[in-house]
Amino acid sequence: MNYGQFLHMIPEALLVLALLIVFFADFCLMKSARKTSVLGKLTAALLLCQTIMLTTVGPAEAFGGMYVASQASQVMKLILTFGTLIVVVMAQPWLEREASKYAGEFHLLVLSTLLGMYVMMSSGSFLLFFLGLETASVPMACLVAFDKWKKKSAEAAAKYILVATFSSGVMLYGISFVYAATGTLYFNDAAIAIMSSNPVYEGATPLTILGLVFFFSGLGFKLSLVPFHFWTADTYEGAPTAITGYLSVCSKGAAAFAAMVILCKAFAPLVDYWEYMLYVLIVLSITVANLFAIRQSELKRFMAFSSISQAGYIMLAVIGASQAGMASLMYYILVYVVANMAVFTVISAVEQKCGTTTLSSYDGLYQTNPKLAFLMTLALFSLAGIPPFAGMFSKFFVFMAAAEQGSFWAYFVVFIALVNTVVSLYYYLLIVKAMYIKQTETPLPTFKTDGNTRVALVICTAGIALFGICSCIYNWLFAASAL
C-alpha cells in the first residue's frame, strides 16, 4: 500500500491535525478555569485556517479513484467548514453555562463529524461513502445526547441512533444489490456496468432498481425527506440548540451533495427512474412539512419541519442533473447555512435567558429586545424566500435548475414548490407576529447578548445581506460545479 496517497487528501489530513491539536490542548488545560474559552477560540481559529486553505486547494484523486475530490466537493467542504465555525462560536455561551467540563469532548466530536462529511463528499466508491457517513453519524449521535442528564436529550439520542442504525442497514442492503449487479463499488465503474448489463433498457434490471430504491431510502433518512422524517422533530427538540443547528445545516448539506453526486454518477443510467422518485419525495417533503410546521408551538420542532421542507427545496436542484443544478444546490446550502444559523443563534440566546424555546416566549420581543427581533425577522424572511434577501435568489436558482429538465412533471413540481413558498411564508410570519404584534404582561426582559452570540449574528446577517447581491459568489460556484 502506498501511504503517500494520503498526501493527496490535504483537507482531511489538516482536519485530523486539528483534531490532535484540540485533543492535546484539552489534556493540557484539564484543570484550567478558562478551558472552555480557550478551546472554543482554538477550534474556531483552526476552522478559520481550514476555510482559508480550502480556497486554495484543487481537485485531487487517491487510492485508484476511491477518493475523488472534485472542485465542487472542495467548495462544499469550505461551505460546511464555514457553517461549523458559526456553530462553534454560537455554542460557547451554552458550553460555559451548562457543559464546561465537557468542552473538549464537544469540540472533538464536532471536528470528527466534519471529517466524516469531508470523506462522504469526496468518495468515489460506495465503500468510502459509507465509511464517511458512519464517521459523521456516530459522533453526531453523541452530540445529540450531550445533555445526557436531561430526559429529552437522552430520548432524542436514542431515536437518532435507532433510526441511523436502521437507515444504515437499509442503505447497505441497497449497496449489496448494486454490487451483485455490477461487481464493483466504484461509482463510475458501476454506471458502466449498469448500462452494459441491459443495453436495451439502459441497465434497468430488477436488481439495479432495487439497489437504487434501498440505497436512496437509507439516504432519505439522513436527509429527513418525507416519509423518512419521523425522527426529526423529536431529535431536534431534545438536542442542545447549538447541535440542532449543526444537525439541520451541515449534516443535511453534506448528505444532499453526496446524494446528487451518487445519483448523477453511479445511477446515471437509471435517471428516468430516480427522477420520478425525486418528484414524489420533493412534493411530499415540502407539502407535509409545511402543513405540520403551522401546528407547532415549540420553536425547535417548528424548525425541524422547516428543515424538512428546505431539504425538499434543496433536492429540486438534483432533478436537473446538470452543472447549473450543482451550482444552485451549493448556493442554496450556503444561504441556508447563514439564515438557519441566525435563527438558531437567536433561539439559543433567548433560551439562555428564559429557559424555554416555546413560541409564546417571543411575544413582545421587539419591545424589549428590538435588535434580536429584527435579526430574527431577516433570517426568517430569507428562509421564506422574500426579496431582496439571499433566500429569494437561492430558491430562484433551484427552481430554474429543476425547470431546465423540461418535462411536464418537472414544471409541475416547481409549481407545487412555488405554492408551498406562500404557505411557508405564513408560518414564518407567525413568529414575526409574536415578536411585533402580540402583547403580553410578562415579556422577555431586556438583556445584553454575549460577545460570541454577537459575532455569530454579525456573520450570519452579513451573509443574508450580501450573498444575494454579490453575483460573483454564484459565478464562482458555477465555475466549480462541473459534474
C-alpha positions in Angstrom: 0.0 0.0 0.0 1.3 3.4 -1.0 0.8 5.6 2.1 1.9 8.6 0.1 -1.6 8.6 -1.3 -2.8 10.3 1.9 -0.8 13.4 0.9 -3.5 13.9 -1.8 -6.1 14.2 1.0 -4.9 17.6 2.2 -8.2 18.9 3.7 -8.8 15.6 5.6 -5.2 15.4 6.8 -5.3 19.0 8.1 -8.6 18.3 9.9 -7.1 15.3 11.6 -4.2 17.5 12.6 -6.7 20.0 14.1 -8.3 17.1 16.0 -5.0 16.2 17.5 -4.2 19.8 18.4 -7.6 20.2 20.2 -7.1 16.8 21.9 -3.7 17.7 23.4 -4.9 21.2 24.3 -7.9 19.7 26.2 -5.4 17.4 28.0 -3.1 20.3 29.0 -6.0 22.6 30.1 -7.7 19.9 32.1 -7.6 21.8 35.4 -7.8 25.3 33.9 -10.8 27.5 34.7 -10.6 29.0 31.2 -10.6 25.7 29.4 -13.9 26.3 27.6 -13.0 29.7 26.3 -9.5 28.7 25.2 -10.7 25.5 23.4 -13.5 27.5 21.7 -11.1 30.1 20.4 -8.6 27.5 19.4 -11.2 25.4 17.5 -12.6 28.5 15.8 -9.1 29.6 14.8 -8.3 26.1 13.3 -11.6 26.1 11.4 -10.8 29.6 10.1 -7.4 28.4 8.9 -9.2 25.4 7.3 -11.5 27.7 5.3 -8.6 29.7 4.1 -6.8 26.6 3.0 -9.8 25.3 1.2 -10.0 28.3 -1.0 -6.6 27.4 -2.5 -6.7 23.6 -2.7 -7.5 22.0 -6.1 -9.0 18.7 -7.3 -7.3 15.5 -6.2 -7.6 11.7 -6.5 -6.2 8.9 -4.4 -6.4 5.1 -4.0 -7.3 4.4 -7.6 -10.4 6.5 -7.6 -11.8 5.6 -4.3 -11.1 9.1 -3.1 -12.1 11.8 -5.7 -12.0 15.4 -4.5 -13.5 17.5 -7.3 -13.5 21.2 -7.3 -17.2 21.1 -6.3 -16.5 18.9 -3.3 -13.7 21.2 -2.2 -16.1 24.2 -2.3 -18.7 22.2 -0.4 -16.1 21.4 2.3 -15.5 25.2 2.5 -19.2 25.9 3.0 -19.7 23.3 5.7 -16.5 24.3 7.5 -17.8 27.9 7.5 -21.1 26.6 9.0 -19.2 24.5 11.6 -17.3 27.7 12.5 -20.5 29.5 13.2 -21.8 26.6 15.3 -18.6 26.5 17.4 -18.9 30.3 18.1 -22.6 30.3 19.0 -22.2 27.2 21.2 -19.7 28.9 23.6 -22.3 30.5 25.9 -24.1 27.2 26.3 -20.9 25.3 27.0 -19.7 27.8 29.6 -23.1 27.8 31.3 -24.0 24.1 31.3 -21.2 21.8 29.9 -17.9 23.4 30.7 -16.4 20.1 31.9 -17.1 18.5 28.6 -15.9 21.4 26.3 -13.1 19.3 24.9 -15.4 16.4 24.0 -17.8 18.8 22.3 -15.1 20.3 20.0 -13.6 16.9 19.3 -17.0 15.4 18.3 -17.8 18.4 16.1 -14.5 18.1 14.2 -14.9 14.3 13.9 -18.3 14.8 12.4 -17.0 17.3 9.9 -14.2 14.9 9.0 -16.8 12.2 8.2 -18.7 14.7 6.0 -15.4 15.5 4.1 -14.9 11.8 3.4 -18.6 11.4 2.3 -18.3 14.2 -0.2 -15.0 13.1 -1.7 -15.9 9.4 -2.0 -15.6 7.7 -5.4 -17.0 4.4 -4.2 -19.9 3.2 -2.1 -17.4 1.7 0.4 -15.7 5.0 1.3 -19.0 6.9 1.2 -20.5 4.5 3.8 -17.4 4.8 6.0 -17.6 8.6 5.8 -21.3 8.5 6.5 -20.8 6.5 9.7 -17.8 8.6 10.7 -20.2 11.6 10.6 -23.2 9.9 12.2 -21.7 8.2 15.3 -20.2 11.4 16.7 -23.4 13.3 15.8 -25.4 10.8 18.0 -23.0 11.6 20.9 -23.6 15.3 20.3 -27.4 14.9 20.3 -27.0 13.1 23.7 -24.7 15.8 25.1 -27.2 16.9 27.7 -27.4 13.3 29.0 -28.8 14.5 32.3 -31.9 15.8 30.5 -34.7 13.3 29.6 -35.5 14.8 26.2 -31.8 14.8 25.2 -31.5 11.1 26.0 -34.7 10.3 24.2 -33.6 12.3 21.2 -30.3 10.4 21.1 -32.0 7.0 21.4 -34.3 7.8 18.5 -31.5 9.2 16.4 -29.3 6.2 17.0 -32.1 3.7 16.2 -33.0 5.5 13.0 -29.4 5.9 12.0 -28.8 2.2 12.5 -31.9 1.2 10.6 -31.2 3.5 7.7 -27.5 2.3 7.5 -28.8 -1.3 7.3 -31.2 -0.4 4.5 -28.5 1.5 2.7 -26.1 -1.4 2.9 -28.8 -3.7 1.6 -29.1 -1.5 -1.4 -25.3 -1.3 -1.9 -25.2 -5.1 -1.8 -27.7 -5.2 -4.7 -25.7 -2.8 -6.7 -22.5 -4.8 -6.1 -24.3 -8.1 -7.0 -25.5 -6.5 -10.3 -22.2 -4.7 -11.2 -19.4 -6.5 -9.4 -17.9 -3.1 -8.3 -18.3 -0.4 -5.7 -16.8 2.4 -7.7 -19.3 5.0 -8.9 -18.0 5.3 -12.5 -17.5 1.6 -12.9 -20.9 0.9 -11.5 -22.5 3.2 -14.1 -20.7 1.5 -16.9 -21.7 -2.0 -15.6 -25.3 -1.0 -15.1 -25.5 0.3 -18.7 -23.9 -2.8 -20.2 -25.9 -5.3 -18.1 -29.1 -4.5 -20.1 -28.4 -2.2 -23.1 -31.9 -2.3 -24.4 -33.4 -0.9 -21.2 -30.3 1.1 -20.2 -29.4 -1.1 -17.3 -32.8 -1.1 -15.7 -32.8 -4.6 -14.3 -34.9 -5.5 -11.2 -31.6 -5.9 -9.2 -30.3 -2.4 -10.0 -33.6 -0.8 -9.5 -33.9 -2.4 -6.1 -30.4 -1.3 -5.3 -31.3 2.3 -6.2 -34.5 2.2 -4.1 -32.9 0.7 -1.0 -29.8 2.9 -1.2 -31.8 6.1 -1.6 -34.3 5.1 1.1 -31.3 4.9 3.6 -30.0 8.2 2.4 -33.5 9.7 2.7 -33.4 9.1 6.5 -30.2 11.2 6.6 -31.8 14.0 4.6 -35.1 13.6 6.6 -37.2 13.6 3.5 -40.9 12.5 3.8 -41.7 9.7 4.6 -38.3 9.1 6.3 -38.7 12.1 8.6 -40.4 10.9 11.7 -37.3 11.1 13.9 -36.5 14.7 13.0 -38.9 16.7 15.3 -38.1 14.8 18.5 -34.4 14.8 17.8 -34.3 18.5 17.1 -36.3 19.3 20.2 -34.3 17.2 22.6 -30.8 18.0 21.3 -28.9 21.1 22.6 -29.8 24.1 20.5 -26.3 24.5 19.0 -26.3 20.8 18.0 -29.8 21.2 16.5 -28.5 24.0 14.3 -25.4 21.9 13.3 -27.6 18.9 12.5 -30.1 20.9 10.4 -27.4 22.7 8.3 -24.1 20.8 7.9 -25.3 17.2 8.1 -28.1 17.9 5.7 -25.8 19.8 3.3 -23.3 17.0 3.1 -25.9 14.4 2.5 -27.6 16.4 -0.2 -24.3 17.0 -2.0 -23.4 13.3 -1.8 -26.8 12.3 -3.0 -26.5 14.4 -6.1 -23.0 13.1 -6.9 -24.0 9.4 -6.5 -27.3 9.8 -8.4 -25.5 11.6 -11.3 -22.5 9.2 -11.4 -23.3 5.7 -10.2 -27.0 5.7 -11.1 -26.8 7.9 -14.2 -28.2 5.1 -16.4 -31.3 5.0 -14.2 -32.1 8.7 -14.4 -35.6 8.1 -15.7 -36.4 6.1 -12.6 -34.8 8.2 -9.8 -36.2 11.5 -11.3 -39.8 10.3 -10.8 -38.8 9.0 -7.3 -37.5 12.5 -6.5 -40.6 14.2 -7.9 -42.8 12.3 -5.3 -40.4 12.8 -2.4 -39.9 16.5 -3.1 -43.7 17.2 -3.3 -44.3 15.2 -0.1 -41.5 16.7 1.8 -42.3 20.3 1.1 -46.1 20.0 1.4 -46.3 17.7 4.5 -43.5 19.6 6.4 -45.2 23.0 5.7 -48.6 21.7 7.0 -47.1 20.3 10.1 -45.0 23.4 10.8 -48.1 25.5 11.1 -49.3 23.4 14.0 -46.1 23.8 16.1 -45.8 25.9 19.2 -42.2 24.8 20.1 -39.7 26.6 18.0 -37.1 23.7 17.7 -39.9 21.4 16.5 -41.0 24.2 14.2 -37.5 24.5 12.7 -37.4 20.7 12.4 -40.3 20.8 10.0 -38.9 23.9 8.3 -35.6 21.9 7.7 -37.6 19.0 6.1 -39.2 21.5 3.8 -35.9 23.1 3.0 -34.5 19.6 2.2 -37.2 19.3 -0.4 -36.2 22.6 -2.0 -32.5 21.5 -2.0 -33.4 18.3 -3.8 -35.1 20.3 -6.6 -31.5 21.1 -7.7 -30.8 17.4 -8.2 -33.6 17.0 -10.8 -31.7 18.9 -13.5 -28.6 16.7 -13.0 -26.5 19.5 -14.6 -23.8 22.0 -13.8 -26.5 24.6 -13.0 -28.2 22.1 -10.7 -24.9 21.5 -8.8 -24.2 25.3 -8.6 -27.8 26.0 -7.3 -27.5 23.2 -4.7 -24.3 24.6 -3.3 -25.6 28.2 -3.4 -28.8 27.1 -1.6 -26.9 25.4 1.1 -24.6 28.4 1.5 -27.5 30.7 2.0 -29.3 28.1 4.2 -26.3 27.9 6.5 -26.3 31.7 7.3 -30.1 32.0 7.5 -30.8 28.9 9.6 -27.8 29.5 11.9 -29.0 33.1 12.5 -32.4 31.7 13.7 -30.8 29.1 15.9 -28.4 31.7 17.4 -31.4 33.9 18.4 -33.2 30.8 19.8 -30.2 29.9 21.8 -29.8 33.5 23.2 -33.5 33.6 24.2 -33.3 30.1 25.7 -30.3 31.1 27.8 -32.4 34.0 29.2 -35.8 32.4 29.8 -35.0 28.6 29.7 -37.6 27.8 27.1 -38.0 27.6 23.3 -41.8 27.9 23.0 -43.3 30.4 20.6 -45.1 32.2 23.4 -41.7 33.3 24.9 -41.2 35.6 21.8 -44.4 37.6 22.4 -43.5 41.3 22.5 -39.8 40.6 21.9 -39.5 43.6 19.7 -40.4 45.9 22.6 -37.7 44.7 24.9 -35.0 43.4 22.5 -35.6 45.1 19.1 -32.2 44.1 17.6 -32.7 40.4 18.2 -36.2 40.6 16.8 -35.0 42.4 13.7 -32.2 39.9 13.0 -34.6 37.0 13.6 -37.0 38.6 11.1 -34.3 39.0 8.4 -33.3 35.3 8.8 -36.9 34.1 8.6 -37.6 36.2 5.5 -34.5 34.7 3.9 -35.7 31.2 4.7 -39.1 32.0 3.2 -37.6 33.4 0.0 -38.7 37.0 0.4 -36.8 39.6 -1.8 -34.3 41.2 -1.6 -32.7 38.7 0.8 -30.4 35.9 -0.3 -33.0 33.2 0.2 -35.1 34.6 -2.7 -32.1 34.1 -5.1 -31.3 30.6 -3.8 -34.9 29.5 -4.4 -34.9 31.1 -7.8 -31.8 29.2 -8.8 -33.1 25.8 -7.7 -36.4 26.4 -9.5 -34.6 27.3 -12.7 -32.3 24.2 -12.4 -35.3 22.0 -12.0 -37.3 23.7 -14.8 -34.3 23.1 -17.2 -35.2 19.4 -17.1 -38.0 20.4 -19.4 -40.6 17.8 -18.7 -44.2 18.4 -17.7 -43.6 16.8 -14.3 -40.6 18.9 -13.6 -42.7 22.0 -14.2 -45.5 20.6 -12.0 -43.1 20.0 -9.1 -41.7 23.5 -9.5 -45.3 24.9 -9.4 -46.1 22.9 -6.2 -42.9 24.3 -4.7 -43.9 27.8 -5.6 -47.3 27.4 -4.0 -45.7 26.0 -0.9 -43.4 29.1 -0.7 -46.6 31.1 0.1 -47.5 28.5 2.8 -44.0 28.7 4.4 -44.3 32.5 4.4 -47.4 32.2 6.5 -45.9 30.1 9.2 -42.6 32.1 9.3 -44.8 35.2 9.8 -46.3 33.5 12.9 -43.0 34.1 14.7 -42.8 37.7 13.3 -46.4 38.3 14.5 -45.4 37.1 18.0 -42.4 39.4 18.2 -44.0 42.5 16.8 -47.8 42.4 17.3 -48.7 40.0 20.2 -48.8 41.7 23.6 -48.1 40.0 26.9 -48.0 41.2 30.5 -44.7 39.4 31.1 -42.5 39.9 28.0 -38.9 38.7 28.0 -36.9 41.4 29.8 -34.3 43.4 28.0 -30.9 41.6 28.1 -27.5 42.0 26.5 -26.1 39.1 24.5 -22.5 37.9 25.0 -19.7 38.5 22.5 -19.8 35.1 20.9 -23.5 35.4 20.1 -23.0 38.8 18.6 -20.1 37.6 16.4 -22.3 34.7 15.2 -25.2 37.0 14.4 -23.0 39.5 12.6 -21.5 36.8 10.4 -25.0 35.3 9.6 -26.6 38.7 9.0 -23.8 39.8 6.7 -24.2 36.6 4.7 -28.0 37.1 4.4 -27.5 40.6 3.1 -24.5 40.0 0.8 -24.8 36.6 -0.7 -27.9 37.6 -2.6 -26.4 40.8 -4.2 -22.8 39.6 -4.8 -23.2 37.8 -8.2 -19.6 36.8 -8.1 -20.4 34.2 -5.5 -22.8 32.3 -7.7 -20.5 32.7 -10.7 -17.7 31.2 -8.6 -19.9 28.3 -7.5 -21.0 27.7 -11.1 -17.4 27.6 -12.4 -16.6 24.9 -9.7 -19.7 22.8 -10.4 -18.8 20.6 -13.3 -20.1 17.1 -12.6 
